Amino acid sequence: MRTPRLALFASVAVLATAATAQAQDAPAPTSAATPAASTGAATFTDDELKKFDDAMVKVRAVSDTLNGAQPTPEQQGQMAAAVQDSGLEVTRFNTLSNAVAADPALAARIRVVNATPPAPGTPAAAVTDDELTRFVTAMTQIRAITAEVQNNQATPEQSAQLTAAVEASGLTTERFNTISRLVSEAPYLQAKAELAGARLEKGVSQ
């Protein structure tokens, strides 16, 4: 079981270093009250998320010059123009901004939308959403086990627990290790794994 065990440790490092969701902290490009983000993440289309992300880059470029100060009317206008140039209304942008800040799954969806999918027919393209969910489920348990491992040397009991965590997810150790390698190589799969993890945290399967 030596080789699977080493692969399991490698996969822990891969997922532990994946980018985490961060709140959008740029000022809203309007002085009016920002609408409450009462709409669920599923109501935002991928096209809207791409437009939001494109607009956010330009809005941040303006907000980064503020140094914590309130934007001037001119700067508010620049941010509003950036939003409108992206194809979103300012009110929709603000709703999205609030939702992204409050919902890691929505922030993860943006990273998936912006990532380039693997080419059809490649091993990475063959990894299904269900497999990624199983992979992330196993990783959650593996993290808890490896937190108790000292000097990267698992005891026989811990090694058995690592293998059991993988098998309980419904993946074979071989498939788990393959997915782990592919996730480490493909930003798209990393983003999808983050999304799967965020949805599991919320108790949402899709």
Steps between C-alpha positions, in 0.01 A plus 500: 500500500807729497440656159129584556590651837758736345253597230241579763742735676575671169131555437461666839766753403333564165161583642637687799675747271201562273376859490217576740198719441547863597236768551476776244600812690494778242255784568163478329505728192200700609407719793152351516420225747626164377216249448495207736634178350197288568528306176657155507825425316317276254312801360819655362600381154855418398487792258410737785782364712753559222373853450515562873858378521603711201338806656657425839850521352430855379316603815792382713740699282312813608445395862870416547579870457269604785719379792191449712344835417147545370488518120437837344201551267744471209637171629147373562427584139809313381398190694142519377625535142724195546199299616276615218773437241506138617132464411359502855274755662651657812221366720558147369874538553444607860266207561763266360774665706307445822419142405860414411628646827250291696517175302831312447324267255409793277856631517622152404258495206666815368837326502351203316343727239833677444709182484569327169343152487735214412501387139245229414643151514770585755515327840406826675187533286395151607476598868129537578334739744393198707859378523620845606236509773612159621863612483430811709293295747795266549740793531295645784552183702861466390583848626365409844712184506821661372466780756595235757793362298844596625806552274300384198524144629159340538461214740355173362169595659503847339593348163200271528280798588624690194419209272162449667415868448561464128308175467207641700464774238436239232833554323775243471838608634635488145226727365533735796872537437439557128247774575740650754772523236263645240368760745857609573563547127175660382382839635152420369478186715640692797219755458243223463632329814471829690144534379418145605648570843306824541178327404564218743552760773159644417340159469423562131566216259489694175 
